[in-house]
Amino acid sequence: MTSSQVLAEMGFPTGTIQDVAQHADVTKGAVYFHYANKEALAHAVADEFYRRIRDIAHTVESKELTPLSAVAELLTRTATALRDDIVMQAGARLQIERTMITPELPTPFEDYTEVITAWLHRGAHDGTLPATTNPTALAQVLVSAFFGAQHISWTLNNRADLPARTHTIIQTVIPHI
């Protein structure tokens, strides 16, 4: 997806419809046939980003793992997708640049946090999570740590080490609960 590549590499403020057209080897008019403007293009990429995140969560849910294993699997699969998938990379960048896009993109990280929170509440209910653990707070910490690691990994290593950073988060946080 060329529009994702432009947004992932150049960002929303710098990338233009002309850049998308050049990368796709089409005319600017052809791009405008599909997207009314650059904001519409960004929204389409963001929508696809969120769809892919939901698909990852559904795949993990279908495995019927224990709640803590499901959380670890979700984080690991998301890390790999962010490392390897240009749409995911563009979507993550758009979250950072969201204040420059109108109309506003969906609030980032809410659904992701809700999924993890639900799994951790299930773990609290079935006894796999210690009774002293606050599932909501733990979900917030895990999501913050993960997306912070994603940003650091992107800045320092173009996400090449994101799965390793994610493994460190999982090994550090989950065994201590």
BALOLO-518295 format. One record per residue (C-alpha): z, y, x; residue number from 1. Coordinates in nm, 4 decimals, m for minus. Layout:
# residues N
Z_Y_X_num
Z_Y_X_NUM
...
This chain:
# residues 177
Z_Y_X_num
0.0000_0.0000_0.0000_1
m0.1253_0.3066_0.1799_2
0.0825_0.5610_m0.0099_3
0.3958_0.3726_0.0944_4
0.2850_0.3743_0.4559_5
0.2308_0.7510_0.4502_6
0.5688_0.8106_0.2844_7
0.7481_0.5667_0.5156_8
0.5994_0.7106_0.8325_9
0.5510_1.0797_0.7506_10
0.7986_1.1361_0.4705_11
0.7637_1.3244_0.1455_12
0.7699_1.6795_0.2822_13
0.5103_1.6157_0.5536_14
0.2804_1.3515_0.4050_15
0.0009_1.4817_0.1856_16
m0.2392_1.3444_m0.0700_17
m0.5078_1.4003_0.1943_18
m0.3121_1.1749_0.4343_19
m0.2966_0.9037_0.1674_20
m0.6701_0.9370_0.1049_21
m0.7512_0.9167_0.4758_22
m0.5323_0.6090_0.5259_23
m0.6931_0.4417_0.2242_24
m1.0414_0.5511_0.3290_25
m1.1026_0.7080_m0.0130_26
m1.1529_1.0605_m0.1356_27
m0.8673_1.2865_m0.2335_28
m1.0105_1.2796_m0.5866_29
m0.9710_0.9019_m0.5945_30
m0.6012_0.9395_m0.5133_31
m0.5638_1.2073_m0.7820_32
m0.7292_0.9685_m1.0285_33
m0.4218_0.7428_m0.9904_34
m0.1508_1.0037_m0.9269_35
m0.1308_1.3494_m1.0848_36
0.0377_1.4888_m0.7733_37
0.2465_1.3944_m0.4711_38
0.5627_1.3746_m0.6834_39
0.3995_1.1167_m0.9119_40
0.3022_0.9148_m0.6075_41
0.6605_0.9318_m0.4753_42
0.7957_0.8224_m0.8134_43
0.5585_0.5254_m0.8204_44
0.6741_0.4154_m0.4748_45
1.0398_0.4671_m0.5705_46
0.9926_0.2645_m0.8897_47
0.8418_m0.0192_m0.6875_48
1.1302_0.0036_m0.4368_49
1.3851_m0.0366_m0.7165_50
1.1853_m0.3200_m0.8740_51
1.1862_m0.5058_m0.5432_52
1.5609_m0.4541_m0.5030_53
1.6142_m0.5942_m0.8548_54
1.3884_m0.8902_m0.7701_55
1.5967_m0.9651_m0.4609_56
1.9153_m0.9540_m0.6695_57
1.7625_m1.1825_m0.9362_58
1.6535_m1.4302_m0.6691_59
2.0048_m1.4390_m0.5256_60
2.1577_m1.4694_m0.8737_61
1.9355_m1.7687_m0.9496_62
2.0789_m1.9552_m0.6508_63
2.4173_m1.9798_m0.8288_64
2.6107_m1.9096_m0.5100_65
2.9779_m1.8299_m0.4947_66
3.0366_m1.4561_m0.5460_67
3.1046_m1.3822_m0.1772_68
2.8075_m1.5909_m0.0657_69
2.5889_m1.4093_m0.3180_70
2.6953_m1.0724_m0.1783_71
2.6221_m1.1873_0.1770_72
2.2845_m1.3283_0.0691_73
2.1905_m1.0064_m0.1131_74
2.2746_m0.7925_0.1880_75
2.0875_m1.0246_0.4239_76
1.7752_m1.0438_0.2075_77
1.7750_m0.6676_0.1557_78
1.8062_m0.6110_0.5309_79
1.5079_m0.8357_0.5978_80
1.3032_m0.6635_0.3268_81
1.3866_m0.3198_0.4671_82
1.2863_m0.4351_0.8134_83
0.9593_m0.6020_0.7079_84
0.8315_m0.4356_0.3900_85
0.6634_m0.0928_0.4048_86
0.7350_m0.0245_0.0351_87
1.1044_m0.0845_0.0957_88
1.0947_0.1432_0.3997_89
0.9211_0.4176_0.2015_90
1.1680_0.3797_m0.0842_91
1.4651_0.4053_0.1508_92
1.3193_0.7182_0.3082_93
1.2586_0.8705_m0.0339_94
1.6288_0.8258_m0.1128_95
1.7105_1.0469_0.1835_96
1.4450_1.3034_0.0878_97
1.5151_1.2885_m0.2869_98
1.6309_1.6502_m0.3147_99
1.2756_1.7595_m0.2279_100
1.1176_1.5607_m0.5120_101
1.0966_1.6792_m0.8719_102
1.1555_1.5510_m1.1242_103
1.4535_1.3822_m0.9722_104
1.4400_1.0212_m0.8608_105
1.6929_0.7752_m1.0043_106
2.0392_0.8013_m0.8529_107
2.0316_0.5797_m0.5461_108
2.2537_0.2794_m0.4869_109
2.4096_0.2704_m0.8382_110
2.2454_m0.0506_m0.9580_111
2.2931_m0.2170_m0.6202_112
2.6636_m0.1316_m0.6253_113
2.6963_m0.2504_m0.9857_114
2.5469_m0.5911_m0.9006_115
2.7839_m0.6404_m0.6078_116
3.0781_m0.5137_m0.8136_117
3.0003_m0.7642_m1.0910_118
2.9821_m1.0526_m0.8439_119
3.3093_m0.9474_m0.6810_120
3.4799_m0.9192_m1.0221_121
3.3602_m1.2729_m1.0883_122
3.5188_m1.3737_m0.7567_123
3.8446_m1.2048_m0.8566_124
3.8352_m1.3877_m1.1887_125
3.7622_m1.7322_m1.0413_126
4.0108_m1.6915_m0.7564_127
3.7626_m1.6855_m0.4666_128
3.8579_m1.3238_m0.4020_129
4.2210_m1.2544_m0.3136_130
4.4180_m1.1034_m0.6023_131
4.4992_m0.7972_m0.3919_132
4.1302_m0.7071_m0.3492_133
3.9840_m0.4253_m0.5558_134
3.6286_m0.5478_m0.6357_135
3.4974_m0.1996_m0.7161_136
3.6299_m0.0470_m0.3952_137
3.5057_m0.3404_m0.1885_138
3.1571_m0.3102_m0.3405_139
3.1522_0.0606_m0.2564_140
3.2558_m0.0098_0.1021_141
2.9934_m0.2832_0.1459_142
2.7111_m0.0737_0.0005_143
2.8119_0.2294_0.2069_144
2.8348_0.0230_0.5238_145
2.5040_m0.1509_0.4560_146
2.2988_0.1581_0.3758_147
2.4669_0.3480_0.6593_148
2.3684_0.0647_0.8941_149
2.0154_0.0760_0.7498_150
1.9894_0.4452_0.8324_151
2.1305_0.4007_1.1830_152
1.9048_0.1027_1.2490_153
1.6012_0.2978_1.1238_154
1.6874_0.5964_1.3440_155
1.7614_0.3988_1.6602_156
1.5399_0.0882_1.6373_157
1.2936_0.1237_1.3491_158
1.5112_m0.1287_1.1598_159
1.4413_m0.4090_1.4068_160
1.8131_m0.4826_1.4408_161
1.9066_m0.4340_1.0732_162
1.9597_m0.8053_1.0002_163
2.1943_m0.8290_1.3017_164
2.3841_m0.5164_1.1927_165
2.4103_m0.6615_0.8425_166
2.5429_m0.9889_0.9794_167
2.8104_m0.7894_1.1645_168
2.9137_m0.6147_0.8422_169
2.9339_m0.9460_0.6579_170
3.1283_m1.1160_0.9370_171
3.3668_m0.8226_0.9712_172
3.4371_m0.7383_0.6085_173
3.4034_m1.0567_0.4039_174
3.6260_m1.2904_0.6121_175
3.9089_m1.0366_0.5959_176
3.9284_m1.0435_0.2204_177
